[in-house]
Amino acid sequence: MFKILVGEYIDDEAISHLKEAKDIKVDVKIGIKREEILDIIQDYDALIVRSVIKVDKELLDRAKNLKIVGRAGNGVDNINIPEATAHGVIVANTPDSNTVSACEIAIGLMIATARNIVSANNFIKSGKWEREIFVGNELFEKTLGIIGLGRIGSLMAKRMKAFGMNLIAYDPYISDEIFKRNGCKKANTLDELLEKSDVITIHTPKTSETLNMINSENISKLKDGVRLVNAARGGLFNEEAVAEGLKSGKIASFGYDVHSVEPRSECVLYEFENAIATPHIGATTYEAQRNVGTQVVKQVLNGLRGEIVETAVNLPSIGREEYLIVKPYINLAEKLGKIYFQIELGVDPITGKRIQKKGRKNQQGLPFNSFKEAYEEILRLKHEFVNSTINNSFLTFREFMEEIYLKYYQQKVQFVTYQTALPHHQLFIKQFGSKKLSDISTIDCERFRLAIIDKYSSNYAKNMWSRFKACLGYAERLGYIDRVPFKGLDNPRGKHPDTKFWTFDEFKKVINSFDISEYEGLHNYMTIWLYFMTGLRVSEGIALKWEDIDFERKWIHVHSTIEKDKNGVWYAKQQTKTVAGNRKIDLDDFTITILKKWREVQIKNDDKDYVISRFGAPLCKSTISRIIKRHAKITGVPEITGKGLRHSHASYLINVLHKDTLYVSYRLGHADKSTTLNTYSHWYYSGDSTISEEITNSLDNLGLSIYLPNSCQS
């Protein structure tokens, strides 16, 4: 009897197929927590996942009976393939299950961005009717650049040819015949495709080669006004670089179904109206879900029963047709012949010679009875070799990061911080991965420092450099290196970001643009008003509950923030950004009236707990940004962020109410008043031109006379 754990959603039909199998016991635990799966995985022969559960070394070390991991989907980013291979675990995916769905979401994003469909929809639902501002572009006779001409890329070519588009494709791993078959002109280089395309769509796996494939360097080679689509994997397009392209107008639009970090509540691209995002729903169709479920179950059952696993990604395989031809001869060879194996394990770091193992017997000294037994012995030997040869002297930067530092860092910080930093860590691995940790020199570090200063903004480069130093600093503390190689190198100089804010007059224009007669209008009005009048941090406002408001004493108690965990579930952290962030903020009578009115509406809609919620659910930070952006555009005031509302409140306190530093510091929850002065000193000292007159008047009023002796005369 084989035990299978289903840790993420697959179609009910697939589950039923498992339950009907007489040799299978299945446990369905959708959304299982990391800690629980680590505790029970040793009991299972197979594991079925999608993209959330991380099948890493820690899990595999505990999975003593695991024989196969089935990935319900195509990408295997969440599975450590080399580690699975070393543990003798087959990994199988379902590459053909969702090709149509993935292709269609890419086409949908392409059309939606070209014709401004989402913006027009939002505009008309806000009560406006205008056509002239939503002029789009036809796809007809435009040149479509397809990066990756595999299953989905080929399907995209066939469908978009019917739109009358001219097709060019780049894929260095396929034959010229496939280009001809799909009606695509072959681009010999990526640059050639970038320079000739009006619209670009990407359909490649996420590898070290394709990570940040579209970056700031090659974006400069694009046509002006190009449209980009990514429905493949997050991280293929560098999000910061795309944002810069959207800002400059180099990129007309960006449609994307995938993010570099998922799940996601904030992204540099969310502020752009011409960047349309969906939450990785490419495979989320009834048809694809059914196909992916039935296919992954088939592969898992085949693996457990000793049958061919057609879609194994770490096991040499042949097609079903070929297998049926040679199967009788395999059986014959096993019965009449002798089975040998030979494996290459790498190169001896001292002698430089190849390390080989070969044999015809198992651990017990008995000849192999089947090819399966020989293969299992190969995997055992590889696992043994890998675990015994990694040491301090030959530890590579990649091994240090993946096996040591990232595990330490994940335990050290909040999950959202770990996910935010992951693109930086992946970049470090790409830069230094194969290099021995002990061989990284000061020159290597300096070259990397200069490269990121040249490529990124000063603040971004400064943050990245700090994270890189933290990695090597930890290696030094553990004794893997004698000294950090970056000593003596300067930090990139960041600058305090210039956060846009609204004056009180601009705020009045915005607040008067809401239609408060309906639910959404009143909700948005209340949200913007509350942030402007209190200076709450965005995360503090989202976490605010009605129990935190004392209407009689007229204050808000700020004591928590709210975030989403790795499964997309909201959770409250009973802490603020700083200790001083735990504070009480006085409320004016106008704000109290607005909050009470909003509470009445919430009660009618059976809303509970959270103040800034929409139909009971806490509001995402990106939604607040979109509200601000939409009404800024309507009223003609500057577009600001949620943080900009906090700066607007500070400006109101200082420039209108003339509040001192200590009061502003407390109300904003700054750790000390130096933070307030560093951020807002230009407002405090903007009136210095009148100080001389004020001193003169003060001295006159106090009756001070001035006596100048003649001793200074010559």
Secondary structure as the mmCIF struct_conf table of DSSP 4:
data_model
#
loop_
_struct_conf.conf_type_id
_struct_conf.id
_struct_conf.beg_label_comp_id
_struct_conf.beg_label_asym_id
_struct_conf.beg_label_seq_id
_struct_conf.end_label_comp_id
_struct_conf.end_label_asym_id
_struct_conf.end_label_seq_id
STRN STRN1 PHE A 2 VAL A 6
BEND BEND1 GLU A 8 GLU A 8
HELX_RH_AL_P HELX_RH_AL_P1 ASP A 12 GLU A 20
TURN_TY1_P TURN_TY1_P1 LYS A 22 ASP A 23
STRN STRN2 ILE A 24 VAL A 28
TURN_TY1_P TURN_TY1_P2 ILE A 30 GLY A 31
HELX_RH_AL_P HELX_RH_AL_P2 ARG A 34 ILE A 40
HELX_RH_3T_P HELX_RH_3T_P1 ILE A 41 ASP A 43
BEND BEND2 ASP A 45 ASP A 45
STRN STRN3 ALA A 46 VAL A 49
BEND BEND3 SER A 51 ILE A 53
STRN STRN4 VAL A 55 VAL A 55
HELX_RH_AL_P HELX_RH_AL_P3 LYS A 57 ARG A 62
TURN_TY1_P TURN_TY1_P3 LYS A 64 ASN A 65
STRN STRN5 ILE A 68 ARG A 71
BEND BEND4 ALA A 72 ASN A 74
TURN_TY1_P TURN_TY1_P4 ASP A 77 ASN A 78
STRN STRN6 ILE A 79 ILE A 79
HELX_RH_AL_P HELX_RH_AL_P4 ILE A 81 ALA A 86
TURN_TY1_P TURN_TY1_P5 HIS A 87 GLY A 88
STRN STRN7 ILE A 90 ALA A 92
TURN_TY1_P TURN_TY1_P6 PRO A 95 ASP A 96
BEND BEND5 SER A 97 ASN A 98
HELX_RH_AL_P HELX_RH_AL_P5 THR A 99 ALA A 114
TURN_TY1_P TURN_TY1_P7 ARG A 115 ASN A 116
HELX_RH_AL_P HELX_RH_AL_P6 ILE A 117 LYS A 125
TURN_TY1_P TURN_TY1_P8 SER A 126 GLY A 127
BEND BEND6 ARG A 131 ARG A 131
HELX_RH_3T_P HELX_RH_3T_P2 GLU A 132 PHE A 134
TURN_TY1_P TURN_TY1_P9 PHE A 140 GLU A 141
HELX_LH_PP_P HELX_LH_PP_P1 LYS A 142 LYS A 142
STRN STRN8 THR A 143 ILE A 147
BEND BEND7 GLY A 150 GLY A 150
HELX_RH_AL_P HELX_RH_AL_P7 ARG A 151 LYS A 161
TURN_TY1_P TURN_TY1_P10 ALA A 162 GLY A 164
STRN STRN9 ASN A 166 TYR A 170
TURN_TY1_P TURN_TY1_P11 PRO A 172 TYR A 173
BEND BEND8 ILE A 174 ILE A 174
HELX_RH_AL_P HELX_RH_AL_P8 ASP A 176 ARG A 181
TURN_TY1_P TURN_TY1_P12 ASN A 182 GLY A 183
STRN STRN10 LYS A 185 LYS A 186
HELX_LH_PP_P HELX_LH_PP_P2 ALA A 187 ALA A 187
BEND BEND9 ASN A 188 THR A 189
HELX_RH_AL_P HELX_RH_AL_P9 LEU A 190 LYS A 196
BEND BEND10 ASP A 198 ASP A 198
STRN STRN11 VAL A 199 ILE A 202
TURN_TY1_P TURN_TY1_P13 SER A 208 ASN A 212
STRN STRN12 ILE A 214 ILE A 214
HELX_RH_AL_P HELX_RH_AL_P10 SER A 216 ILE A 219
TURN_TY1_P TURN_TY1_P14 SER A 220 LYS A 221
BEND BEND11 LEU A 222 LEU A 222
HELX_LH_PP_P HELX_LH_PP_P3 LYS A 223 LYS A 223
TURN_TY1_P TURN_TY1_P15 ASP A 224 GLY A 225
STRN STRN13 VAL A 226 ASN A 230
BEND BEND12 ALA A 232 ALA A 232
TURN_TY1_P TURN_TY1_P16 GLY A 234 GLY A 235
BEND BEND13 LEU A 236 LEU A 236
STRN STRN14 PHE A 237 PHE A 237
HELX_RH_AL_P HELX_RH_AL_P11 GLU A 239 SER A 248
TURN_TY1_P TURN_TY1_P17 GLY A 249 GLY A 249
BEND BEND14 LYS A 250 LYS A 250
STRN STRN15 ILE A 251 TYR A 256
BEND BEND15 ASP A 257 ASP A 257
BEND BEND16 SER A 260 PRO A 263
BEND BEND17 SER A 265 SER A 265
TURN_TY1_P TURN_TY1_P18 VAL A 268 GLU A 271
TURN_TY1_P TURN_TY1_P19 GLU A 273 ASN A 274
STRN STRN16 ALA A 275 ALA A 277
BEND BEND18 PRO A 279 HIS A 280
TURN_TY1_P TURN_TY1_P20 GLY A 282 ALA A 283
BEND BEND19 THR A 285 THR A 285
HELX_RH_AL_P HELX_RH_AL_P12 TYR A 286 LEU A 304
TURN_TY1_P TURN_TY1_P21 ARG A 305 GLY A 306
TURN_TY1_P TURN_TY1_P22 GLU A 310 THR A 311
STRN STRN17 ALA A 312 ALA A 312
BEND BEND20 VAL A 313 LEU A 315
HELX_RH_AL_P HELX_RH_AL_P13 ARG A 320 LEU A 336
BEND BEND21 GLY A 337 GLY A 337
STRN STRN18 PHE A 341 VAL A 347
TURN_TY1_P TURN_TY1_P23 PRO A 349 THR A 351
HELX_LH_PP_P HELX_LH_PP_P4 LYS A 353 LYS A 353
STRN STRN19 ARG A 354 GLY A 359
BEND BEND22 ARG A 360 ARG A 360
STRN STRN20 LYS A 361 LYS A 361
TURN_TY1_P TURN_TY1_P24 GLN A 363 GLN A 364
BEND BEND23 GLY A 365 GLY A 365
HELX_LH_PP_P HELX_LH_PP_P5 LEU A 366 LEU A 366
STRN STRN21 PRO A 367 PRO A 367
HELX_LH_PP_P HELX_LH_PP_P6 PHE A 368 PHE A 368
BEND BEND24 ASN A 369 SER A 370
HELX_RH_AL_P HELX_RH_AL_P14 PHE A 371 THR A 389
TURN_TY1_P TURN_TY1_P25 ASN A 392 PHE A 394
STRN STRN22 THR A 396 THR A 396
HELX_RH_AL_P HELX_RH_AL_P15 PHE A 397 PHE A 400
HELX_RH_PI_P HELX_RH_PI_P1 MET A 401 TYR A 405
HELX_RH_AL_P HELX_RH_AL_P16 LEU A 406 LYS A 412
BEND BEND25 VAL A 413 VAL A 413
HELX_RH_AL_P HELX_RH_AL_P17 PHE A 415 PHE A 432
TURN_TY1_P TURN_TY1_P26 GLY A 433 SER A 434
BEND BEND26 LYS A 435 LYS A 435
STRN STRN23 LYS A 436 LYS A 436
HELX_RH_3T_P HELX_RH_3T_P3 LEU A 437 ASP A 439
HELX_RH_AL_P HELX_RH_AL_P18 THR A 442 LYS A 455
BEND BEND27 TYR A 456 TYR A 456
HELX_RH_AL_P HELX_RH_AL_P19 SER A 458 LEU A 478
TURN_TY1_P TURN_TY1_P27 GLY A 479 GLY A 479
BEND BEND28 TYR A 480 ARG A 483
TURN_TY1_P TURN_TY1_P28 PRO A 485 GLY A 488
HELX_LH_PP_P HELX_LH_PP_P7 LEU A 489 PRO A 492
HELX_RH_AL_P HELX_RH_AL_P20 PHE A 504 ILE A 511
TURN_TY1_P TURN_TY1_P29 ASN A 512 SER A 513
TURN_TY1_P TURN_TY1_P30 ILE A 516 SER A 517
BEND BEND29 GLU A 518 GLU A 518
HELX_RH_AL_P HELX_RH_AL_P21 TYR A 519 THR A 534
HELX_RH_AL_P HELX_RH_AL_P22 VAL A 538 ALA A 543
STRN STRN24 LYS A 545 LYS A 545
HELX_RH_3T_P HELX_RH_3T_P4 TRP A 546 ASP A 548
STRN STRN25 ILE A 549 ASP A 550
TURN_TY1_P TURN_TY1_P31 PHE A 551 LYS A 554
STRN STRN26 TRP A 555 VAL A 558
STRN STRN27 THR A 561 LYS A 564
TURN_TY1_P TURN_TY1_P32 LYS A 566 ASN A 567
BEND BEND30 GLY A 568 GLY A 568
STRN STRN28 TRP A 570 LYS A 573
BEND BEND31 GLN A 574 GLN A 574
BEND BEND32 LYS A 577 THR A 578
HELX_RH_3T_P HELX_RH_3T_P5 VAL A 579 GLY A 581
BEND BEND33 ASN A 582 ASN A 582
STRN STRN29 ARG A 583 ASP A 586
HELX_RH_AL_P HELX_RH_AL_P23 ASP A 589 LYS A 604
TURN_TY1_P TURN_TY1_P33 ASN A 605 ASP A 606
BEND BEND34 ASP A 609 ASP A 609
STRN STRN30 TYR A 610 TYR A 610
BEND BEND35 VAL A 611 ILE A 612
STRN STRN31 SER A 613 ARG A 614
TURN_TY1_P TURN_TY1_P34 PHE A 615 GLY A 616
STRN STRN32 ALA A 617 PRO A 618
HELX_LH_PP_P HELX_LH_PP_P8 LEU A 619 CYS A 620
HELX_RH_AL_P HELX_RH_AL_P24 LYS A 621 THR A 635
TURN_TY1_P TURN_TY1_P35 GLY A 636 GLY A 636
HELX_LH_PP_P HELX_LH_PP_P9 VAL A 637 GLU A 639
HELX_RH_AL_P HELX_RH_AL_P25 GLY A 642 SER A 651
HELX_RH_PI_P HELX_RH_PI_P2 TYR A 652 VAL A 656
BEND BEND36 LEU A 657 LEU A 657
HELX_RH_AL_P HELX_RH_AL_P26 THR A 661 LEU A 668
TURN_TY1_P TURN_TY1_P36 GLY A 669 GLY A 669
BEND BEND37 ALA A 671 ASP A 672
HELX_RH_AL_P HELX_RH_AL_P27 LYS A 673 TYR A 684
TURN_TY1_P TURN_TY1_P37 TYR A 685 GLY A 687
HELX_RH_3T_P HELX_RH_3T_P6 ASP A 688 THR A 690
HELX_RH_AL_P HELX_RH_AL_P28 ILE A 691 LEU A 702
TURN_TY1_P TURN_TY1_P38 GLY A 703 GLY A 703
HELX_RH_3T_P HELX_RH_3T_P7 ASN A 710 CYS A 712
#
